[in-house]
Amino acid sequence: MGWSIRKKLVIFLLLATVVPFTLSNIITYYYTTESVKDRFVSTNYNVIENGKNDVSNYLEEITQITPRLYGYHPFIMVLQEGILSDIGSNQQEVYRTLLYLYNTRPEIEQIHLYIHKGSDSYTIYNAKVSSRGKYEEVYTHPYYSTLSKRHAFLAVEPTHEIYSYNNLSNLRRSSPTNVMSFHHLINEIPSDRFLGFLSIDVNLSQIAAISDRLYDKRTEEFYLMNESGTVIYSSNAELIGKRNEKSWFKKIKEQPKHEHNLEWKDKSFSGVIVHDTFSESFEGWHIVKRIPYDVLYEDARKTAFINVLIGIPFLVIVIVATLMISFKLTSPIKMLIQNMKKVEQGTFEVDFNSLGNDEFGVLGRHFTSMVQTINDLIERKYRLELENKSTQLKVLQSQINPHFLYNALQSIGTLALKHRVVQVYTLLTSLSHIMRYSMNMKEDIVTLDREIQHVTSFLTLQKQRFSEKFDYVIKIDKELHQAEVPKMILQPLVENSFKHGFEKKVGGGYLEINGYKKKDEIVCIKVTDNGGGVGRDKLEELNHQLMQDEKEQQENIGLKNIYDRLHIYYGDEANMFIESEQDQYFTVTIELPNIRGD
């Protein structure tokens, strides 16, 4: 037996008035400081991430201005034939197009067009189109030279003071404007013949509007930089257009991609740096927010001060509580009574882990042991009933011998060969392979080659059923044939194509299975059909349902089952997502680690 009730009472009365107050203030301050910092960093990362998406969307909108011109055939014909082929009409077409592009967005400051045939050049600035100018030395422009050498279609010139292309624009030197330039190479489609260049100079008003919502101008610093570290926009206007060579930025670039914050301390700054990296067209760009510790811990200090104020009356409360300790002595008895009443009502569960090591603790352990014994006896009875039912089910299942089915199918196939009906033999063989593969419960992991063989057998039967109305293609890299995958992950996807994709399809159905290896040893398997597909709202709903932990789903059970199995086997190393367009296609992509069998 442990300490007696009297001894515990004496020690509690001595310690209850001093220890809680001291420890609570120390622990609360430390915990509050850390939790406030973590929460603050997490919140600011969400802000930065949303801001990155807004900036990225805006930049994508600007880059899509030029590709839209490919749909305007009169302007493309001018680029193909040159201005001099019909100078009056062609110049009017150029004027209309440049004015149209200039007025599409208010932040466009200047547009420059270079037409390769004839080396003609035009600009529009301040809503005025310049006269025609010859630009023989066009490749002296560094970004035009870069586009030409790399055969790239877009080059983004970071923030700089606006300049005149080919000396055609009469710029206002009294108030120079900072702009970003989007330089596009224009080629003829589909011949890929070079037609010219189009440059769009955009002021920073929209980027500033987005960025200024992301930080507190009084206390925080903000940076938007391209892949080379040139500052596109910053809370410090003097840094815009300059290259960031600071040590903290080099440290950010060295961090792993999943790390989005950095604690930094130097002579000019002490705090946390929250950052994120762009992807796709602007891959390598950085968005950064620097938050001083003074801002981070301001709420923590306020909380600590409030805790001290609360702690003083808390001491008084503790002293009063010690005088009421007698109530504490009766709580174990009340707890035992409450649990006994629950047992009387048929609930064989205990609501306490331990009542201590004294007399009440011994009583509580014996009571817990008794309830557990009763519960085990009841559970054993239920298990026995389940085993009996399981045995009955196995007896019923054993009445159907799979080997009998295999032998029967083989006999029918032999008969088909004897009568020279080779197609019937082939279909029976495919059906036999499907049954044998599906009924083999001894293995959960198979090679991709075996999984493809199984799906091929299934598609062979479907091809016989639909004849010329259906076709399929399977392309698997040879190096992936021995890659291990969970069994039966492809057939449900193929069955979905027939069930949902082709049931309302007008015309021929087509299904394609592709298997290839991505970087970082990732096996990628795509199943695509040309069925009815789904709209954007339904597609978002499907992808959302895959990631939800919903035990009861009336539809999409096959997709959800495959997704759950992948995450059971591989965790976060595996992924599955859906792409589709209404009345166009439906694609399911599976990504999993490249694990090869012995």
C-alpha positions in Angstrom: 0.0 0.0 0.0 1.2 3.5 -0.8 1.0 6.7 1.2 -1.9 7.0 3.6 -4.6 9.6 3.2 -3.4 11.6 6.2 0.2 11.9 4.8 -1.1 12.9 1.4 -3.3 15.5 3.0 -0.5 17.1 4.9 1.9 17.3 1.9 -0.9 18.7 -0.3 -1.7 21.5 2.1 2.0 22.5 2.2 2.6 22.4 -1.5 -0.7 23.5 -2.9 -0.2 27.2 -2.1 3.3 27.7 -3.5 4.1 25.2 -6.2 1.1 25.8 -8.5 1.6 29.5 -8.7 5.3 29.4 -9.5 5.1 26.5 -12.0 2.0 27.8 -13.7 3.6 31.2 -14.5 6.8 29.6 -15.8 5.1 27.0 -17.9 2.4 29.3 -19.2 4.9 31.9 -20.4 7.1 29.4 -22.1 4.2 27.5 -23.7 2.4 30.7 -24.7 5.5 32.1 -26.3 6.1 28.9 -28.4 2.4 28.4 -29.3 1.9 32.1 -30.3 5.0 31.9 -32.5 3.9 28.7 -34.2 0.4 30.0 -34.7 1.7 33.4 -36.0 4.1 31.7 -38.4 1.4 29.3 -39.7 -1.1 32.2 -40.2 1.5 34.3 -42.0 2.5 31.4 -44.2 -1.2 31.0 -45.2 -1.2 34.7 -46.0 2.0 34.4 -48.1 0.7 31.3 -49.9 -2.6 33.0 -50.8 -0.6 36.1 -52.0 1.6 33.9 -54.1 -1.4 32.4 -55.8 -2.9 35.8 -56.4 0.4 37.1 -57.9 0.9 34.0 -59.9 -2.6 34.2 -61.3 -2.1 37.9 -62.2 1.2 37.2 -64.0 -0.4 34.3 -65.9 -3.1 36.6 -67.1 -0.5 39.0 -68.5 1.4 36.2 -70.2 -1.8 35.0 -71.9 -2.4 38.3 -73.6 0.0 37.5 -76.5 -1.2 33.8 -77.2 -4.7 35.2 -77.7 -3.5 36.9 -80.9 -3.0 33.6 -82.6 -6.8 33.4 -82.9 -6.9 36.8 -84.7 -6.1 35.8 -88.3 -5.9 39.3 -90.0 -3.1 40.3 -87.6 -1.2 37.1 -88.1 -1.4 37.5 -91.8 0.2 41.0 -91.4 3.1 39.3 -89.6 3.4 36.6 -92.2 3.3 38.9 -95.3 5.0 42.0 -93.8 3.8 45.6 -93.7 4.9 46.5 -97.2 2.7 43.9 -98.9 -0.3 46.3 -98.3 1.1 49.2 -96.2 -2.1 51.1 -95.8 -4.3 48.3 -94.8 -1.6 46.4 -92.8 -0.6 49.5 -90.7 -4.3 50.1 -89.8 -4.5 46.4 -88.7 -1.4 46.9 -86.5 -2.8 50.1 -85.1 -6.1 48.4 -84.2 -4.4 45.5 -82.6 -1.9 47.5 -80.5 -4.7 49.8 -79.3 -6.8 46.8 -78.4 -4.0 45.2 -76.4 -3.1 48.5 -74.8 -6.6 49.0 -73.5 -7.1 45.5 -72.2 -5.5 46.3 -68.9 -5.1 49.8 -67.3 -1.6 48.9 -65.9 -0.1 48.4 -69.4 2.4 51.3 -69.9 3.9 50.4 -73.3 3.7 47.7 -76.0 6.4 47.1 -78.6 5.8 45.0 -81.8 8.7 43.8 -84.1 7.7 42.3 -87.4 10.5 40.1 -88.7 9.5 40.3 -92.4 10.7 43.8 -93.3 12.3 44.4 -89.8 9.5 46.9 -89.0 8.8 48.1 -85.5 5.9 49.9 -83.7 5.3 51.0 -80.2 2.2 52.3 -78.3 2.8 54.5 -75.3 0.4 56.9 -73.6 -2.4 55.5 -75.9 -0.5 56.7 -79.0 0.9 54.4 -81.7 4.2 55.4 -83.1 5.1 55.6 -86.7 6.8 52.7 -88.4 10.5 52.3 -87.7 13.2 50.0 -89.0 14.8 47.7 -86.3 17.7 46.1 -88.1 19.7 45.5 -84.9 16.8 43.9 -83.0 19.1 41.2 -81.5 21.1 43.8 -79.6 18.1 43.8 -77.3 19.3 41.2 -74.7 15.9 39.6 -74.1 15.1 39.2 -77.8 18.5 37.6 -78.3 17.8 35.2 -75.4 14.4 34.2 -76.8 16.0 33.6 -80.2 18.9 31.5 -78.9 16.9 29.4 -76.5 13.8 29.0 -78.8 11.7 30.1 -75.8 8.3 31.8 -76.1 8.5 34.0 -73.0 11.1 36.0 -71.1 10.2 38.2 -68.2 12.4 41.2 -67.6 12.3 42.1 -63.9 11.4 45.5 -62.6 13.2 48.3 -64.3 12.8 51.9 -65.4 10.7 52.1 -68.6 12.8 52.6 -71.8 11.9 53.4 -75.4 12.1 50.5 -77.9 13.9 51.4 -81.0 13.6 55.1 -79.9 10.0 55.1 -81.1 8.3 56.2 -77.8 8.5 59.7 -76.5 8.8 58.9 -72.8 8.2 61.4 -70.0 11.6 61.7 -68.4 10.4 63.9 -65.6 8.6 61.0 -63.9 10.1 57.7 -64.9 7.9 54.6 -64.3 9.1 51.2 -63.0 7.7 48.4 -65.1 8.0 44.7 -65.7 8.4 43.6 -69.3 6.9 40.4 -70.8 8.8 39.6 -74.0 7.1 37.1 -76.3 8.4 35.3 -79.4 5.7 34.9 -82.0 6.0 31.9 -84.4 3.8 30.8 -87.3 1.6 27.8 -86.4 2.1 25.0 -87.3 5.2 25.7 -89.4 7.0 27.3 -86.5 8.4 30.0 -88.7 9.6 33.1 -86.8 7.3 36.1 -87.2 8.4 38.6 -84.7 8.5 39.8 -81.1 5.9 41.4 -78.8 6.8 43.1 -75.6 4.4 44.3 -73.0 5.5 46.8 -70.2 3.3 46.6 -67.1 3.5 49.0 -64.2 3.6 47.6 -60.6 0.2 48.9 -59.6 -1.6 45.5 -59.5 1.4 43.7 -57.9 1.6 46.5 -55.3 -2.1 46.2 -54.6 -1.8 42.4 -54.1 1.4 42.6 -52.1 0.5 45.5 -49.8 -2.4 43.3 -48.4 0.1 40.7 -47.3 2.2 42.6 -44.7 2.0 45.4 -42.1 3.9 48.4 -43.5 4.7 49.7 -40.1 6.5 46.6 -38.7 7.1 44.0 -41.4 9.2 43.6 -44.5 8.0 42.2 -47.9 9.9 40.9 -50.9 8.9 39.5 -54.3 11.9 38.2 -56.2 12.6 36.3 -59.4 14.7 33.2 -59.8 18.0 35.2 -59.9 17.1 37.2 -56.8 16.2 40.5 -58.5 13.6 42.3 -56.4 10.4 42.6 -58.4 8.5 44.4 -55.6 9.4 45.2 -52.0 8.2 47.2 -49.0 11.4 49.1 -49.4 11.1 51.0 -52.7 14.8 51.5 -52.9 15.4 47.8 -53.4 13.0 47.4 -56.3 14.9 46.3 -59.4 18.1 45.5 -57.5 19.5 42.0 -56.9 19.3 40.6 -53.4 22.7 39.4 -52.3 21.8 39.1 -48.6 22.9 36.1 -46.5 19.3 35.4 -45.4 18.1 35.0 -49.0 20.9 32.6 -49.8 19.9 30.6 -46.7 16.3 30.5 -47.9 17.3 29.1 -51.3 19.3 26.3 -49.5 16.3 25.2 -47.5 14.3 22.0 -48.5 11.1 22.7 -50.5 8.9 21.7 -47.5 10.5 24.3 -45.2 8.7 27.6 -45.3 10.1 29.5 -42.4 13.5 30.5 -41.0 14.6 32.1 -37.8 17.2 34.8 -38.5 19.3 37.1 -36.4 21.8 39.7 -37.6 22.7 43.3 -36.9 19.7 44.7 -38.9 17.0 42.1 -38.2 16.0 39.6 -35.5 12.9 37.5 -36.1 11.2 35.0 -38.4 11.3 34.8 -42.2 8.2 33.2 -43.8 8.6 32.4 -47.5 7.2 30.4 -50.4 8.3 29.5 -53.9 6.5 29.9 -57.2 6.0 27.0 -59.7 5.2 26.4 -63.3 5.8 29.5 -65.6 7.5 31.4 -62.8 9.3 28.6 -61.1 12.1 29.8 -58.8 10.4 33.1 -57.9 10.3 33.8 -54.2 7.8 35.6 -52.0 9.2 36.5 -48.6 7.9 38.2 -45.4 10.2 39.2 -42.5 8.6 39.5 -39.1 10.5 40.9 -36.1 10.4 39.0 -32.8 9.0 42.2 -31.2 5.9 41.7 -33.3 5.8 37.9 -32.8 6.0 38.0 -29.1 3.8 41.1 -28.5 0.7 38.9 -27.8 2.7 36.5 -25.8 3.9 39.2 -23.4 0.4 40.5 -23.0 -0.8 37.0 -22.3 2.0 36.5 -19.7 1.0 39.8 -18.0 -2.6 38.7 -17.8 -1.6 35.4 -16.4 0.3 37.1 -13.6 -2.7 39.2 -12.8 -4.8 36.1 -12.7 -2.2 34.2 -10.7 -2.4 36.5 -7.6 -6.1 35.8 -6.9 -5.4 32.2 -7.9 -3.2 31.9 -4.8 -6.1 32.9 -2.7 -8.3 30.3 -4.4 -5.7 27.6 -3.8 -5.6 28.4 -0.1 -9.4 28.2 0.1 -9.3 24.9 -1.9 -7.0 23.3 0.7 -9.6 24.0 3.4 -12.1 22.2 1.3 -9.9 19.2 0.7 -12.3 17.0 2.6 -14.5 17.1 -0.5 -11.6 15.6 -2.4 -11.6 12.6 -0.1 -15.2 11.8 -1.0 -14.7 12.0 -4.8 -13.3 8.4 -5.2 -16.3 7.0 -3.4 -18.7 9.0 -5.6 -16.8 7.9 -8.7 -17.0 4.2 -7.7 -20.8 4.6 -7.0 -21.3 6.2 -10.4 -19.5 3.4 -12.2 -21.4 0.7 -10.2 -24.6 2.3 -11.4 -23.4 2.1 -15.0 -22.6 -1.6 -14.6 -26.1 -2.2 -13.2 -27.5 -0.6 -16.3 -25.4 -2.9 -18.6 -22.5 -0.6 -19.5 -19.4 -2.6 -18.7 -16.9 0.3 -18.9 -14.8 2.1 -16.3 -14.5 5.9 -16.4 -11.3 6.1 -14.4 -7.7 4.9 -14.9 -6.7 4.9 -11.3 -7.9 6.2 -7.9 -4.3 6.2 -6.4 -2.3 3.8 -4.3 -4.2 4.2 -1.1 -7.2 2.2 0.1 -9.5 3.8 -2.5 -6.9 2.9 -5.2 -6.9 -0.8 -4.1 -10.7 -0.8 -4.2 -10.8 0.8 -7.6 -8.3 -1.7 -9.1 -10.4 -4.6 -7.8 -13.5 -3.1 -9.2 -11.9 -2.5 -12.6 -10.6 -6.1 -12.6 -14.1 -7.4 -11.9 -15.7 -5.3 -14.7 -13.0 -6.4 -17.1 -13.5 -10.0 -16.3 -17.3 -9.7 -16.9 -16.7 -7.9 -20.1 -14.2 -10.6 -21.3 -16.7 -13.3 -20.6 -19.4 -11.5 -22.6 -16.9 -10.8 -25.4 -15.8 -14.4 -25.5 -19.4 -15.5 -25.9 -19.9 -13.1 -28.8 -16.7 -14.3 -30.5 -17.8 -17.9 -30.2 -21.0 -17.0 -31.9 -19.1 -15.2 -34.7 -16.8 -18.1 -35.1 -19.7 -20.5 -35.5 -21.3 -18.2 -38.2 -17.9 -17.9 -39.9 -17.5 -21.7 -39.9 -21.0 -22.1 -41.4 -20.1 -19.6 -44.1 -16.9 -21.4 -45.0 -18.8 -24.7 -45.2 -21.2 -23.0 -47.7 -18.3 -21.5 -49.7 -16.5 -24.8 -49.9 -19.4 -26.3 -51.8 -18.3 -24.3 -54.8 -14.8 -25.5 -55.7 -12.9 -23.0 -57.8 -10.8 -25.9 -59.3 -14.1 -27.3 -60.7 -14.7 -24.0 -62.5 -11.2 -23.9 -63.9 -11.4 -27.5 -65.1 -14.8 -26.9 -66.6 -13.6 -23.8 -68.5 -10.5 -25.8 -69.7 -12.7 -28.6 -71.0 -15.0 -26.1 -72.8 -11.9 -24.5 -74.3 -10.5 -27.8 -75.5 -13.8 -28.6 -77.1 -13.7 -25.2 -78.8 -10.2 -25.9 -80.2 -11.4 -29.3 -81.4 -14.2 -27.6 -83.4 -11.7 -25.0 -84.5 -13.4 -22.1 -82.7 -10.2 -20.4 -81.7 -11.9 -17.2 -80.7 -14.1 -19.0 -78.1 -11.0 -20.7 -76.7 -9.2 -17.3 -76.4 -12.2 -15.8 -74.6 -12.5 -18.7 -72.2 -8.8 -18.5 -71.5 -9.1 -14.8 -70.7 -12.1 -15.5 -68.4 -10.2 -18.3 -66.7 -7.2 -16.0 -66.1 -9.5 -13.4 -64.6 -11.2 -15.9 -62.2 -7.9 -17.4 -61.1 -6.3 -14.0 -60.5 -9.3 -12.6 -58.6 -9.8 -15.7 -56.4 -6.2 -15.9 -55.3 -6.4 -14.4 -51.8 -2.8 -15.4 -50.8 -1.1 -12.3 -52.1 -1.8 -8.6 -51.8 1.2 -7.3 -53.8 1.9 -8.4 -57.4 4.2 -7.2 -60.2 2.8 -4.6 -62.6 3.3 -7.1 -65.4 0.8 -9.5 -63.8 -1.7 -6.7 -63.1 -1.5 -5.6 -66.7 -2.0 -9.3 -67.9 -5.2 -9.4 -65.7 -6.5 -6.2 -67.2 -5.7 -7.3 -70.7 -7.8 -10.5 -70.2 -10.7 -8.3 -69.0 -10.3 -6.0 -72.0 -10.1 -8.9 -74.4 -13.6 -10.0 -73.2 -14.9 -6.4 -73.5 -13.4 -6.1 -77.0 -15.3 -9.2 -78.0 -18.5 -7.7 -76.5 -18.3 -4.3 -78.2 -16.3 -5.3 -81.3 -15.5 -2.3 -83.5 -17.2 0.1 -81.1 -14.4 -0.2 -78.6 -10.6 -0.1 -78.8 -7.8 0.1 -76.3 -4.0 0.7 -76.0 -1.7 -0.4 -73.2 1.8 1.3 -73.1 4.0 0.2 -70.2 7.8 1.0 -69.9 9.8 -2.3 -69.9 11.7 -1.3 -66.8 8.4 -1.2 -64.8 7.2 -4.7 -65.6 8.7 -6.0 -62.3 7.6 -3.0 -60.2 5.4 -4.1 -57.3 1.9 -2.7 -57.0 -1.2 -3.5 -54.9 -3.3 -6.2 -56.5 -6.5 -5.2 -58.3 -5.9 -1.5 -58.5 -6.4 -1.2 -62.3 -9.5 -3.3 -63.1 -11.9 -1.1 -61.0 -10.6 1.9 -63.0 -11.2 0.1 -66.3 -14.7 -1.1 -65.1 -15.6 2.5 -64.3 -14.8 3.5 -67.9 -17.4 1.0 -69.1 -19.9 1.7 -66.3 -19.8 5.5 -66.3 -17.8 6.6 -69.4 -19.2 4.6 -72.3 -22.8 4.0 -71.2 -24.0 7.3 -72.9 -21.1 7.6 -75.4 -22.1 8.2 -79.0 -19.6 6.6 -81.3 -16.6 4.5 -80.5 -15.2 4.0 -77.1 -11.4 4.3 -76.5 -9.3 3.4 -73.4 -5.6 4.0 -72.9 -3.4 2.7 -70.1 0.1 4.3 -69.7 2.8 3.4 -67.3 6.1 5.3 -67.0 8.7 6.4 -64.4 8.8 10.0 -63.3 11.8 11.6 -61.6 12.7 10.5 -58.0 11.8 6.9 -58.8 8.0 7.4 -58.9 5.9 5.0 -60.9 3.1 6.8 -62.7 0.1 4.9 -64.1 -2.6 6.7 -66.1 -6.0 5.3 -67.2 -7.8 7.5 -69.7 -11.1 7.0 -71.6 -12.9 9.2 -74.1 -16.2 8.7 -72.3 -18.7 11.3 -71.0 -16.3 12.8 -68.4 -17.5 15.1 -65.7 -17.8 18.9 -65.3 -15.5 21.1 -63.1 -17.8 21.0 -60.1 -18.2 17.2 -60.1 -14.4 16.8 -60.7 -13.7 18.9 -57.6 -16.3 16.9 -55.6 -14.6 13.6 -56.7 -11.1 14.7 -55.7 -12.5 16.0 -52.4 -14.2 12.7 -51.6 -11.0 10.8 -52.2 -9.3 12.6 -49.3 -12.3 12.5 -47.0 -12.5 9.8 -44.3 -16.1 8.9 -45.0 -17.0 5.3 -44.2 -20.3 5.4 -45.9 -20.3 6.4 -49.6 -23.0 5.4 -52.0 -20.9 6.0 -55.1 -17.3 6.2 -56.2 -16.6 3.3 -53.8 -14.0 1.7 -56.2 -12.0 5.0 -56.6 -12.1 5.6 -52.8 -11.1 1.9 -52.1 -8.0 2.2 -54.4 -7.0 5.6 -52.8 -7.3 4.2 -49.3 -5.3 1.0 -50.2 -2.5 3.1 -51.7 -2.2 5.2 -48.5 -2.3 2.1 -46.3 0.6 0.5 -48.3 2.7 3.6 -49.0 1.4 6.5 -46.8 2.2 9.9 -48.2 4.6 8.4 -50.8 1.6 7.4 -52.9 -1.0 9.7 -54.6 -4.0 9.5 -56.8 -5.9 12.2 -58.6 -8.5 12.7 -61.3 -8.6 14.9 -64.3 -11.6 15.3 -66.7 -13.5 17.5 -69.0 -17.2 17.2 -69.7 -17.9 15.1 -72.9 -14.1 14.9 -73.6 -12.2 12.5 -71.3 -11.8 11.1 -67.9 -8.3 10.3 -66.5 -7.2 8.7 -63.2 -3.5 9.0 -62.3 -1.8 6.8 -59.7 1.7 7.6 -58.4 3.5 5.3 -56.1 7.1 4.4 -55.2 9.1 2.2 -57.6 9.6 -0.9 -55.5 10.8 -3.9 -57.5 10.4 -7.6 -56.7 13.3 -9.9 -56.2 
